[in-house]
Amino acid sequence: NKVFKGESNCLKFSTSMEIEGPNIKMNNANALAASNCNKVILLTHFKENILGKWMSYKIDGDNLYLYLSDDSNIRLRKTRPQIKKR
């Protein structure tokens, strides 16, 4: 198992994941939604359509595409760590 972390303006999560061939599954996530977003809808969608579900995926440069069972998809982009100035 590998650890996968991500965040956006609305969602921050950390999860373990499994990869088998062309498929990926995210398990046991800690997810938080920001107060300026519709928390209930966002977290419900994340839990019902992503967690514990096998999805196909594609990596294209810094982008990870997840293809969900409801025919929607999610694009996650790798960002470079920001160096904090003192």
C-alpha positions as CSV (number, residue, x, y, z in Angstrom):
1,N,0.0,0.0,0.0
2,K,1.1,3.5,-0.8
3,V,-0.1,6.8,0.7
4,F,-1.8,9.4,-1.4
5,K,-2.4,12.9,-0.3
6,G,-4.1,15.8,-2.0
7,E,-5.9,19.1,-1.5
8,S,-7.9,21.7,-3.4
9,N,-9.8,24.8,-2.4
10,C,-12.6,22.5,-1.1
11,L,-11.1,19.2,-0.1
12,K,-8.1,17.9,1.8
13,F,-7.5,14.2,2.0
14,S,-5.0,11.5,2.8
15,T,-5.6,7.8,1.9
16,S,-3.8,4.5,1.4
17,M,-4.1,3.2,-2.2
18,E,-3.6,0.0,-4.1
19,I,-2.7,-0.4,-7.8
20,E,-3.4,-3.5,-9.8
21,G,-2.6,-3.1,-13.5
22,P,-4.7,-0.4,-15.0
23,N,-6.8,0.1,-11.9
24,I,-6.4,2.0,-8.6
25,K,-8.4,1.9,-5.3
26,M,-8.3,4.4,-2.4
27,N,-9.0,3.1,1.1
28,N,-9.3,4.4,4.6
29,A,-9.2,8.1,3.8
30,N,-9.2,11.0,6.2
31,A,-11.1,13.7,4.3
32,L,-12.1,17.2,5.3
33,A,-14.1,19.7,3.3
34,A,-13.7,23.5,3.7
35,S,-16.5,25.5,5.2
36,N,-16.9,27.6,2.0
37,C,-17.9,24.5,0.0
38,N,-20.9,22.3,0.2
39,K,-19.4,19.9,2.7
40,V,-22.1,17.3,2.8
41,I,-22.3,16.9,-1.0
42,L,-18.6,16.9,-1.5
43,L,-17.8,14.4,1.3
44,T,-20.7,12.1,0.3
45,H,-19.5,12.1,-3.3
46,F,-15.9,11.3,-2.2
47,K,-17.0,8.5,0.1
48,E,-19.6,6.9,-2.3
49,N,-17.8,7.2,-5.6
50,I,-14.1,7.1,-4.8
51,L,-13.3,5.3,-1.5
52,G,-13.1,1.5,-1.7
53,K,-13.9,1.5,-5.4
54,W,-11.7,0.2,-8.2
55,M,-11.2,2.9,-10.9
56,S,-9.2,3.0,-14.0
57,Y,-6.6,5.8,-14.1
58,K,-4.2,7.5,-16.4
59,I,-1.1,9.5,-15.7
60,D,-0.3,12.2,-18.2
61,G,2.7,14.4,-17.2
62,D,1.8,16.0,-13.8
63,N,-1.9,15.0,-14.1
64,L,-3.6,11.9,-12.6
65,Y,-7.0,11.1,-14.2
66,L,-9.4,8.9,-12.2
67,Y,-12.3,7.5,-14.2
68,L,-15.2,6.8,-11.8
69,S,-18.0,4.2,-12.1
70,D,-20.6,6.9,-12.7
71,D,-18.8,7.9,-15.9
72,S,-17.4,11.1,-14.4
73,N,-13.7,11.7,-14.0
74,I,-11.4,13.6,-11.7
75,R,-8.1,15.3,-12.7
76,L,-5.5,15.7,-10.0
77,R,-2.4,17.7,-10.7
78,K,0.9,17.3,-9.0
79,T,2.2,20.5,-7.5
80,R,5.7,21.4,-6.5
81,P,6.4,22.0,-2.8
82,Q,6.5,25.7,-2.0
83,I,9.5,27.0,-0.2
84,K,8.6,29.3,2.7
85,K,10.6,32.5,2.9
86,R,11.6,33.8,6.3
